[in-house]
Amino acid sequence: MRKLWSRLSPFAPDTSGACSALYDLGALVLIHNAQGCKTNYSIYDEPRWEERPQALFCTELPEMDIVLGNERALLEKALGLIRQYSPSFVALLGSPIPMLIGTDLNGLALELEEESGIPVIGIDTTGHRYYDSGASLALLQLARRFLPSKPGRATNPDLEAPARDGASRSVNILGANPLDLGYPGLLPDLKQWLKENNYQVTSCWNMDATLDQLSIGGEAGVNLVVSWSGLALARRMEETLGIPYVTGLPIGKKGGDLLLSQLEKASSPLSLQQETDKAQQSSTCHKVLIVGEQIQSLSLRRCLEADFGIKGVHIASFFNMDPRLMDSGDQKLEGEDSLHELLARAPYSLLIGDPFLENFLPPQGDTMFWPLPHMPVSSQFFMDKFPELIGSKGNQWVGTQFYASRGDSFEKNCYLR
Amino acid sequence: MQVEVILLRKIAIYGKGGIGKSTTVSNLSAALSHLGYTVLQIGCDPKADSTKILSGGIPVPTVLDALRIKGKDVVLSDLVYPGYNGVLCVEAGGPTPGLGCAGRGTINALEKLDELHAYEIYRPDIVLYDVLGDVVCGGFTMPIRKGYAEEVYVVTSGEMMSLYAADNIAQAIRNFGTRGYARLNGLILNARNLENEEDVVAQAAREMGTKVIGKLPRSSYVQQADQLGQTVIEAFPGSEMAQAYRELAETILANPNTGGENQH
């Protein structure tokens, strides 16, 4: 039966992704929903909560307010919380109930802003999409509200684009969040890698950043998109600010070098696509399946290919996948059935993915499994086991996994080729 | 008559069920198309019969039906159908009667058109949203929210129920004044030949803070054309009724677009 989940628990919803993308900005986050706990958004899907809880609340709509469309109650609650917490801005998030009754969150945001005098953004999360959709929406709304456009670059085509030479080595990181990168996860190593390669991070959307830092994102020379949730923002910034973008994480030594060359060329993601296509053309081997977030998976594929010569790696994901970044063997998974069918149809030698996915492999089968935790799938169960992957640490991880799986080194055992 | 029009005009037309709203909107679309404009008419009524007389009397498949059948694989050609004189026809559709949520269905239909970049691809000069008059939930105000219609007209007669519905819509627009919603630009009198009908409707318009911008006389040609599955513009182009629709179209074109911000 399609979309019946029997082996995996429900994935992190769009509300969790949006909350994650709004963290540490001094915001009052108000989730417009029915009565019930908010532990999903504040604990299960948020590893930073214990260290530094945020002003995150639920409106807890009574039934009659829903039926009668009483929006004044939400506004009064919000105004009270604003007086109590003095946030830098307010974010109104949706859930299944306002989605169903057609609540105009953006309209409410305008009303609340007029009454409160502080910025308010509406984010149309519904609870029916996954975390990456919510994070993407939140980043776009943050940019619309707090990232000044540059009329000179966006609306005057006669002006010359700024020089993209070695002097413009400033970069925004887009799509950074603990749900994809872990916590602290890959971000510190990523920033260090950029620094070692003479790149200065202008802003990081949004993890370990401030609103002031985000507001100067328009000054960067290039955007580095590290997860799918940052793609829409990258495209918007390219359109409105003329900032080119590159997708990927520098996983593996040679994988990192390839990404670095792309950053330096400030090319479009099509160049990554071309490289992937090229790899597929030269190989007939279909041995490895990575199931996870698309951009991180692409980056791992690049490492396996460039650093280890493993070709024909396929990527599948339960989450959003950009068609322009997909190889011919890549597949969007609609549910557990899709993964079962995929594993049965193409016998893979290796499956890489969240530890919960090991349940999909037969116990006595030949397929190796390398765990790569992904919070939207397994919450914080395996967060202490999130690997280090940036640069040569990615090579070390691959070697370690190989040894753990087969008790032998990668060099001595070439059966994946 | 030459009129200057600001492209793109996005107009929502509301009205009590049965008041002749869809007939009026379809004839307006036909008249505007003959003035050289590319018109996109979007029916936002679960009955999905807004564009029937533009498509030869045969209802076009609805957006919700297409989503039901094709899901994420739906493409624009599943949703937008060329009708009489090139008028582009879309029907939002609705859920199974007695189940689901019609208002939410309207939202989903409009969002799907956005998602598939219908406006950028078809590049209409004028978009007409034909909307259920009983704004019974949030979904039916979707067409007048920021990013959609910027101006609203309400089709009414002198009958109390249709004026009551018109007043409801006017109130909703007033209530959401700070949300960037569309502006009520006038009432369209679809005459029932009641006693003092024009005065009654004019007075109601003043109380709503607007005016009557056009009057459509009662005519048997409307029903005859409907039975042919055509607009009056198509079936009886030389009739006084067709001329009335043309004049209404030109009045609307000449009426200042004083609505909210255009996001498309």
Interface residues (C-beta under 8 A of the other chain):
Chain A: G69 M99 L100 I101 G102 T103 D104 N106 G107 L108 L110 E111 E114
Chain B: C101 G103 R104 T106 I107 C137 G138 G139 F140 T141 M142 R145 K146 F176 T178 R179 G180 Y181
